[in-house]
Amino acid sequence: MSTHEPPADRDGSPAPTGADLLSRSAVVSAEAAGGAVPDGPTVDRRASEGAAQDRVTRGGAAQDRATRGGATSAAAAHGPEGDAEGALDDASQGVSEDASEGDAEGAPEGEDEGHSRSRDLLLLAGICLLALLLVNAFVARPYSVPSGSMEDTLRPGDRLIANQLAYAFGGHPRRGDVVVFDGTGSFLPEPTGPADVWDGLRSLGRDLGLVPAGNTVYVKRVIGVGGDRVTSTGPGGRITVNGVPVDESSYLAPGDQPSSVAFDVVVPAGKLWVMGDHRSASRDSRDHLGEPGGGFVPERRVIGRADWVVYPFSRWTSLDRPAAFAATAGTGGHGDQR
């Protein structure tokens, strides 16, 4: 967004992871494994086979517990006289099949977890964006300064933050505040044609910070508030507010006079008299005397108080109200309100 400053009229300046397979081992006799029985004392073959089968069955039962019934089915298929090695093979096959099924079941869970994480990230991004839009619309809004009408307080290219809550709860701009405002109806004529849908959308976009502010937004310093009498005798004289001279040397551009134009105005209730700090290069309330609105800015057109310069970082500073206006306290208007 940017504020806009028309050209000066005096000097021409421009205003998931996988699971490991289970492993088991079983000890069988040489005969059960298919080897020859060595010479030696006669051993009852049926007893030997029974012992081997018994060991295999016990191993299969243990494996069965690990594989949820895979080995038991294999042992039952071979029977008590079956081949021990076949039982072991079937048991191993049961382990592998169950493990594979576990992997197959784990993959969708990991995929779902990834989708859930993505949804969470998108939701977080949406919440952050919504919060940013709400802050921009109702709390604080950034603006860019394109001209030198507020030098040396603000320079071309400065980024400032307008505090939109400064006057949100019954407060009023005070003398010395730097304000950002819409100049329509004061510095610029009111639009003649009826507003259409696109005008409403553009206005909403500007409020949310999605559309540039355009040519109607200005930044100036408040010199007089509703009820104040502001005067100048021209070159060499100070600005007076309600008869009190104001020492503006702390913020006026070097070499500038308070005003080269003489004027004497009474600020209507609910309006402001504003001027730039670079008086010789600022088109402000003085230049709109005699026009509709008389150069007075309605308070309802004020967007916010410029509180901070945030860029460039070397110029990061707060825009405090000058002490010079303390002398006008108690002289009238609402400039004394806090």
C-alpha positions as CSV (number, residue, x, y, z in Angstrom):
1,M,0.0,0.0,0.0
2,S,1.1,3.5,-0.4
3,T,0.1,6.9,0.5
4,H,-0.2,9.5,-2.3
5,E,1.0,13.0,-2.5
6,P,0.0,15.2,-5.5
7,P,2.8,17.4,-6.9
8,A,3.5,20.5,-4.9
9,D,2.0,23.7,-6.1
10,R,4.9,25.9,-4.9
11,D,8.2,24.3,-5.8
12,G,7.1,21.5,-8.2
13,S,8.3,18.6,-6.1
14,P,6.1,15.4,-6.3
15,A,3.9,15.3,-3.6
16,P,6.0,-44.1,7.9
17,T,8.3,-46.8,8.8
18,G,8.3,-50.7,8.1
19,A,8.4,-53.6,10.5
20,D,11.3,-56.2,10.7
21,L,10.4,-59.8,10.0
22,L,10.3,-62.2,13.0
23,S,13.0,-64.9,13.0
24,R,12.9,-68.3,14.8
25,S,15.2,-71.4,14.9
26,A,14.5,-75.0,15.8
27,V,17.0,-77.9,16.5
28,V,16.2,-81.2,14.9
29,S,18.1,-84.6,14.9
30,A,20.2,-85.5,11.9
31,E,17.6,-88.0,10.9
32,A,14.8,-85.6,11.1
33,A,16.8,-83.2,8.9
34,G,17.3,-85.8,6.3
35,G,20.8,-87.0,7.2
36,A,22.0,-90.7,7.9
37,V,21.9,-92.2,11.3
38,P,25.4,-93.0,12.4
39,D,26.4,-96.5,13.5
40,G,25.9,-97.1,17.2
41,P,23.4,-98.6,19.6
42,T,20.1,-99.4,18.1
43,V,17.6,-96.7,18.6
44,D,13.9,-97.2,18.3
45,R,13.1,-95.3,15.1
46,R,9.5,-94.5,16.2
47,A,10.8,-93.1,19.5
48,S,13.4,-91.1,17.6
49,E,10.9,-89.7,15.2
50,G,8.5,-89.0,18.0
51,A,11.1,-87.1,19.9
52,A,12.0,-85.1,16.8
53,Q,8.4,-84.5,16.0
54,D,7.8,-83.5,19.6
55,R,10.6,-80.9,19.4
56,V,9.3,-79.7,16.1
57,T,5.8,-79.4,17.5
58,R,6.9,-77.4,20.5
59,G,8.9,-75.2,18.2
60,G,5.9,-74.8,16.0
61,A,3.7,-74.0,19.0
62,A,6.1,-71.2,19.9
63,Q,6.1,-70.0,16.4
64,D,2.4,-70.2,16.3
65,R,2.1,-67.7,19.1
66,A,4.4,-65.4,17.2
67,T,2.5,-65.7,13.9
68,R,-1.1,-65.9,15.2
69,G,-1.7,-69.5,14.3
70,G,0.3,-70.0,11.1
71,A,2.5,-72.8,12.3
72,T,-0.3,-74.8,14.1
73,S,-2.2,-75.1,10.8
74,A,1.0,-76.5,9.1
75,A,1.7,-79.0,11.9
76,A,-1.9,-80.2,11.8
77,A,-1.8,-80.8,8.0
78,H,1.3,-83.1,8.3
79,G,0.0,-85.0,11.3
80,P,2.0,-86.7,14.0
81,E,3.9,-88.8,11.4
82,G,4.7,-85.9,9.0
83,D,8.1,-84.7,7.9
84,A,9.6,-82.3,10.6
85,E,11.3,-80.2,8.0
86,G,8.1,-79.7,6.1
87,A,6.5,-78.5,9.3
88,L,9.3,-76.0,9.8
89,D,9.0,-74.8,6.3
90,D,5.3,-74.3,6.7
91,A,5.8,-72.5,10.0
92,S,8.4,-70.2,8.4
93,Q,6.0,-69.5,5.5
94,G,3.3,-68.6,8.0
95,V,5.7,-66.0,9.6
96,S,6.5,-64.5,6.3
97,E,2.9,-64.2,5.2
98,D,1.8,-62.7,8.5
99,A,4.7,-60.2,8.4
100,S,3.8,-59.2,4.8
101,E,0.2,-58.7,5.8
102,G,1.4,-56.5,8.6
103,D,3.4,-54.4,6.2
104,A,0.5,-54.2,3.8
105,E,-1.7,-53.0,6.7
106,G,0.9,-50.5,7.9
107,A,1.3,-48.7,4.5
108,P,-2.2,-47.2,4.5
109,E,-1.7,-46.0,8.1
110,G,1.5,-44.2,7.1
111,E,-0.2,-42.7,4.1
112,D,-3.1,-41.5,6.3
113,E,-0.7,-40.0,8.7
114,G,1.0,-38.1,5.9
115,H,-2.4,-36.8,4.7
116,S,-3.3,-35.8,8.2
117,R,-0.1,-33.9,8.6
118,S,-0.7,-32.1,5.3
119,R,-4.2,-31.1,6.4
120,D,-2.8,-29.8,9.7
121,L,-0.3,-27.6,7.9
122,L,-2.9,-26.3,5.5
123,L,-5.2,-25.5,8.4
124,L,-2.4,-23.7,10.3
125,A,-1.5,-21.7,7.2
126,G,-5.2,-20.7,6.8
127,I,-5.4,-19.6,10.4
128,C,-2.3,-17.5,10.1
129,L,-3.6,-15.9,6.9
130,L,-6.9,-15.1,8.4
131,A,-5.2,-13.6,11.5
132,L,-3.0,-11.4,9.3
133,L,-6.0,-10.1,7.3
134,L,-7.9,-9.3,10.5
135,V,-5.0,-7.5,12.0
136,N,-4.5,-5.6,8.7
137,A,-8.2,-4.6,8.5
138,F,-8.8,-3.6,12.1
139,V,-5.5,-3.2,14.1
140,A,-2.5,-2.0,12.1
141,R,-1.8,-1.4,8.4
142,P,1.4,-0.8,6.6
143,Y,1.9,2.1,4.1
144,S,4.6,3.3,1.9
145,V,5.6,7.0,1.7
146,P,6.1,8.1,-2.0
147,S,6.8,11.8,-1.6
148,G,8.8,14.2,0.5
149,S,6.0,16.3,1.9
150,M,6.7,15.0,5.4
151,E,10.5,15.3,5.4
152,D,12.5,14.9,7.5
153,T,10.0,13.0,9.7
154,L,9.1,10.7,6.8
155,R,11.2,10.2,3.7
156,P,10.3,8.8,0.3
157,G,10.4,5.0,0.5
158,D,9.8,4.8,4.2
159,R,7.3,2.1,5.4
160,L,5.1,3.2,8.3
161,I,2.5,1.4,10.4
162,A,-0.8,3.1,11.0
163,N,-2.4,2.2,14.3
164,Q,-6.1,1.8,13.5
165,L,-7.1,1.3,17.2
166,A,-5.7,4.7,18.2
167,Y,-9.1,6.4,17.8
168,A,-11.3,3.4,17.7
169,F,-13.0,3.6,21.2
170,G,-14.1,7.2,21.4
171,G,-10.7,8.8,21.1
172,H,-9.9,11.7,18.8
173,P,-6.8,12.8,16.9
174,R,-4.7,15.2,19.0
175,R,-2.5,18.2,18.0
176,G,0.8,17.0,16.8
177,D,-0.3,13.4,15.8
178,V,0.8,12.2,12.4
179,V,-2.3,10.7,10.7
180,V,-3.0,8.6,7.6
181,F,-6.4,9.6,6.1
182,D,-8.5,9.3,3.0
183,G,-8.5,12.7,1.3
184,T,-11.8,12.2,-0.6
185,G,-14.1,15.1,0.2
186,S,-11.3,17.3,1.5
187,F,-8.2,17.1,-0.6
188,L,-10.0,15.5,-3.5
189,P,-13.6,15.9,-4.7
190,E,-16.2,13.3,-3.9
191,P,-16.9,10.9,-6.7
192,T,-19.8,11.9,-8.9
193,G,-21.1,8.6,-10.1
194,P,-22.9,6.0,-8.0
195,A,-20.8,3.3,-6.4
196,D,-21.0,-0.1,-8.1
197,V,-20.1,-3.6,-7.0
198,W,-16.5,-3.2,-8.2
199,D,-16.1,-0.1,-6.1
200,G,-17.3,-2.0,-3.1
201,L,-14.9,-4.9,-3.8
202,R,-12.0,-2.5,-4.2
203,S,-12.8,-0.8,-1.0
204,L,-13.0,-4.1,0.8
205,G,-9.7,-5.2,-0.8
206,R,-8.0,-2.0,0.5
207,D,-9.4,-2.5,4.0
208,L,-7.9,-6.1,4.0
209,G,-4.6,-4.9,2.6
210,L,-5.1,-6.9,-0.7
211,V,-5.4,-3.9,-2.9
212,P,-3.1,-0.8,-2.9
213,A,-4.4,2.2,-1.2
214,G,-4.4,4.3,-4.4
215,N,-4.2,8.0,-4.9
216,T,-6.6,9.1,-2.2
217,V,-4.6,8.3,0.9
218,Y,-2.4,11.0,2.5
219,V,-0.2,11.3,5.6
220,K,0.1,14.7,7.4
221,R,0.5,16.2,10.9
222,V,-2.5,17.5,12.8
223,I,-2.1,21.1,13.7
224,G,-5.6,22.0,14.7
225,V,-8.6,20.0,15.9
226,G,-12.4,20.8,16.1
227,G,-12.9,24.1,17.8
228,D,-9.3,25.4,17.4
229,R,-8.4,28.7,15.8
230,V,-5.3,28.3,13.7
231,T,-3.5,31.3,12.3
232,S,-0.3,32.3,10.4
233,T,1.0,35.7,9.5
234,G,3.0,34.3,6.7
235,P,6.8,34.3,6.2
236,G,8.8,34.8,9.4
237,G,5.9,34.1,11.8
238,R,5.0,31.0,13.8
239,I,1.8,29.1,13.6
240,T,-0.5,29.9,16.5
241,V,-3.2,27.7,17.9
242,N,-5.8,29.5,20.0
243,G,-3.4,32.4,20.3
244,V,-0.5,30.2,21.5
245,P,2.6,30.3,19.2
246,V,3.9,26.7,18.5
247,D,7.6,26.1,18.2
248,E,7.8,23.6,15.3
249,S,11.6,23.6,14.9
250,S,12.0,20.0,16.2
251,Y,10.2,18.5,13.2
252,L,10.1,21.0,10.3
253,A,12.4,20.3,7.4
254,P,15.6,22.3,7.6
255,G,15.3,25.7,6.1
256,D,11.5,25.7,6.0
257,Q,9.3,28.3,7.5
258,P,6.2,27.4,9.4
259,S,4.1,28.8,6.5
260,S,4.7,31.1,3.6
261,V,1.0,31.6,3.3
262,A,-1.1,33.7,5.8
263,F,-4.3,32.2,6.9
264,D,-6.8,32.4,9.8
265,V,-9.3,29.5,10.2
266,V,-11.5,28.0,12.8
267,V,-11.7,24.3,12.6
268,P,-15.2,22.9,12.5
269,A,-16.3,20.3,15.0
270,G,-15.4,16.8,13.9
271,K,-12.7,18.0,11.5
272,L,-8.9,18.5,11.4
273,W,-6.5,21.1,10.0
274,V,-3.4,19.2,8.8
275,M,-0.1,20.3,7.3
276,G,3.1,18.5,6.1
277,D,6.4,18.9,7.9
278,H,8.1,19.9,4.6
279,R,6.0,23.0,4.4
280,S,7.6,24.3,1.1
281,A,6.8,21.0,-0.6
282,S,3.5,20.0,0.9
283,R,0.0,20.4,-0.5
284,D,-2.1,20.4,2.6
285,S,-5.0,22.2,4.2
286,R,-3.7,25.6,3.2
287,D,-3.9,24.7,-0.5
288,H,-7.6,23.8,-0.3
289,L,-9.0,26.9,1.3
290,G,-12.0,28.1,-0.7
291,E,-12.7,24.6,-2.1
292,P,-15.6,22.4,-1.0
293,G,-14.6,21.1,2.4
294,G,-12.2,24.1,2.9
295,G,-9.2,21.8,3.3
296,F,-10.6,20.4,6.6
297,V,-10.3,16.6,7.0
298,P,-13.3,14.8,8.5
299,E,-12.2,12.7,11.5
300,R,-14.2,9.8,10.0
301,R,-11.8,9.8,7.1
302,V,-8.8,9.1,9.4
303,I,-7.5,5.6,8.9
304,G,-5.1,5.5,11.8
305,R,-2.3,7.2,13.6
306,A,1.2,6.7,12.1
307,D,3.0,5.3,15.1
308,W,6.1,3.6,13.6
309,V,8.6,3.8,10.8
310,V,9.6,0.1,10.3
311,Y,11.6,0.2,7.0
312,P,14.4,0.8,6.1
313,F,15.7,-0.7,9.3
314,S,18.2,2.1,9.8
315,R,15.3,4.5,10.2
316,W,13.2,2.3,12.6
317,T,11.7,4.7,15.0
318,S,8.5,5.7,16.8
319,L,6.6,8.8,15.7
320,D,5.9,10.4,19.0
321,R,3.8,13.6,19.5
322,P,6.1,16.6,19.7
323,A,6.5,18.4,23.0
324,A,5.8,21.7,21.3
325,F,2.1,21.2,21.4
326,A,2.1,20.9,25.2
327,A,1.9,24.7,25.3
328,T,-1.6,24.5,23.7
329,A,-3.0,22.3,26.4
330,G,-6.2,23.7,28.0
331,T,-6.9,26.2,25.2
332,G,-10.0,24.5,23.8
333,G,-11.1,21.9,21.4
334,H,-10.6,18.1,22.0
335,G,-6.9,18.3,21.5
336,D,-6.4,17.9,25.3
337,Q,-8.2,14.6,25.5
338,R,-6.2,11.4,26.1
